[in-house]
Protein backbone atom coordinates (compact mmCIF):
# COMPACT_ATOMS: atom_id res chain seq x y z
CA UNK A 1 0.00 0.00 0.00
CA UNK A 2 1.36 3.37 -0.96
CA UNK A 3 1.59 6.38 1.27
CA UNK A 4 -1.16 8.22 -0.67
CA UNK A 5 -3.51 5.22 -0.25
CA UNK A 6 -2.80 5.17 3.48
CA UNK A 7 -3.48 8.93 3.65
CA UNK A 8 -6.78 8.49 1.77
CA UNK A 9 -7.81 5.68 4.11
CA UNK A 10 -6.89 7.84 7.11
CA UNK A 11 -8.92 10.74 5.73
CA UNK A 12 -11.90 8.44 5.06
CA UNK A 13 -11.70 7.08 8.61
CA UNK A 14 -11.51 10.62 9.98
CA UNK A 15 -14.59 11.59 7.97
CA UNK A 16 -16.42 8.50 9.24
CA UNK A 17 -15.42 9.36 12.82
CA UNK A 18 -16.65 12.92 12.33
CA UNK A 19 -19.93 11.67 10.86
CA UNK A 20 -20.43 9.39 13.88
CA UNK A 21 -19.72 12.25 16.28
CA UNK A 22 -22.23 14.50 14.49
CA UNK A 23 -24.83 11.71 14.53
CA UNK A 24 -24.23 11.11 18.24
CA UNK A 25 -24.70 14.83 18.84
CA UNK A 26 -28.07 14.80 17.12
CA UNK A 27 -29.36 11.55 18.62
CA UNK A 28 -32.28 12.31 20.87
CA UNK A 29 -32.86 15.81 19.52
CA UNK A 30 -36.11 14.72 17.86
CA UNK A 31 -37.38 13.24 21.10
CA UNK A 32 -36.45 16.34 23.07
CA UNK A 33 -38.16 18.58 20.51
CA UNK A 34 -41.24 16.36 20.62
CA UNK A 35 -41.28 16.63 24.41
CA UNK A 36 -41.04 20.42 24.16
CA UNK A 37 -43.87 20.48 21.61
CA UNK A 38 -46.07 18.49 23.99
CA UNK A 39 -45.30 20.88 26.83
CA UNK A 40 -46.05 23.89 24.63
CA UNK A 41 -49.35 22.32 23.58
CA UNK A 42 -50.29 21.96 27.26
CA UNK A 43 -49.33 25.59 27.90
CA UNK A 44 -51.40 26.72 24.91
CA UNK A 45 -54.38 24.81 26.27
CA UNK A 46 -54.01 26.41 29.68
CA UNK A 47 -53.71 29.87 28.16
CA UNK A 48 -56.84 29.28 26.08
CA UNK A 49 -58.73 28.31 29.24
CA UNK A 50 -57.42 31.41 31.01
CA UNK A 51 -58.56 33.59 28.09
CA UNK A 52 -62.03 32.10 28.34
CA UNK A 53 -62.18 32.71 32.07
CA UNK A 54 -60.97 36.28 31.72
CA UNK A 55 -63.54 36.92 28.99
CA UNK A 56 -66.31 35.67 31.29
CA UNK A 57 -65.03 37.78 34.19
CA UNK A 58 -64.86 40.83 31.94
CA UNK A 59 -68.38 40.22 30.70
CA UNK A 60 -69.71 39.82 34.23
CA UNK A 61 -67.88 42.87 35.55
CA UNK A 62 -68.70 45.23 32.70
CA UNK A 63 -72.19 43.81 32.32
CA UNK A 64 -72.89 44.66 35.94
CA UNK A 65 -71.53 48.18 35.52
CA UNK A 66 -73.52 48.61 32.32
CA UNK A 67 -76.74 47.75 34.16
CA UNK A 68 -75.88 50.09 37.00
CA UNK A 69 -75.08 52.93 34.61
CA UNK A 70 -78.34 52.36 32.74
CA UNK A 71 -80.28 52.49 36.02
CA UNK A 72 -78.51 55.71 37.00
CA UNK A 73 -79.26 57.22 33.60
CA UNK A 74 -82.91 56.25 34.01
CA UNK A 75 -82.97 57.81 37.46
CA UNK A 76 -81.35 61.02 36.20
CA UNK A 77 -83.86 61.15 33.35
CA UNK A 78 -86.72 60.75 35.83
CA UNK A 79 -85.31 63.46 38.09
CA UNK A 80 -84.94 65.83 35.15
CA UNK A 81 -88.48 65.04 34.00
CA UNK A 82 -89.87 65.71 37.46
CA UNK A 83 -87.95 68.99 37.72
CA UNK A 84 -89.52 70.40 34.56
N, C-alpha and C positions, 0 to 999 in steps of 0.2 A: 504494500500500500504506500502510495506516495504521500509526501507531506501535504500537498494541496487537498488530497482526498481526506486525510486525517483532519485537516482544518475545516473542510466542508461538513464532515460528520460532527465535529465539535460544535460548529455553528448550528447545525440542525438540532443537536441535543439541547443546546442553549435555548433555541427557539421553542422547543417542546417543553422545556422546564418553565420558561416564561409563560407559555400558554397554560400550563397546569396551575401556575401561581395565580394568574388572572382568573381562571375558572374557580379556583378555591376562594378567591376574594369575592366572587359573585354568588357563590353557593349560598342559598338561604335568603338572598335579597328578595326574591319573589314572595317567599313566605312572610318575611317581615313587612313587605309592602301590603300584602293581603291583610295581615293583622291590623296594620294602620288604617286601611280602608274600612275594615269592619268597625274599628273604634270610631272613625269619623262618621260612619253611617249612624251609629248609636248617638253620637253627639248631635247630628243633624235632626234625628228624631226627637231628642229632648228639647232642642231649640224650637222645633215646630210646635211641640206641646206648650212650651212657655209662651210662644207667640199667641197661640189660641187662648191661653189663660189671660194674658195681658189684654187681648182684644175684648174678652168678656168683662174684665174688670173695668176697662175704659168705658165700655158701653153702659155698664151699671152705674158708674160714677157720673158720667156726663148725662146719662139719661135721667138720673135723679135730679141733677142740677137743672136740666132743661125743664123738667116738670115744675120745679120750685120757681124758676124764673117766669114760666108761663103763668103760674098762680099769682106771683107778684105783679106781673103786668096786668092781669085781670083785675086785681085789687086796685091798682093805681087807676085803671080805666074807670072802675066803679066810683072811686073817690072823686075823680075829675068830673064824672057825670053828675054826681050828687052835688058838687060844688057849683055847677052852672044852672 
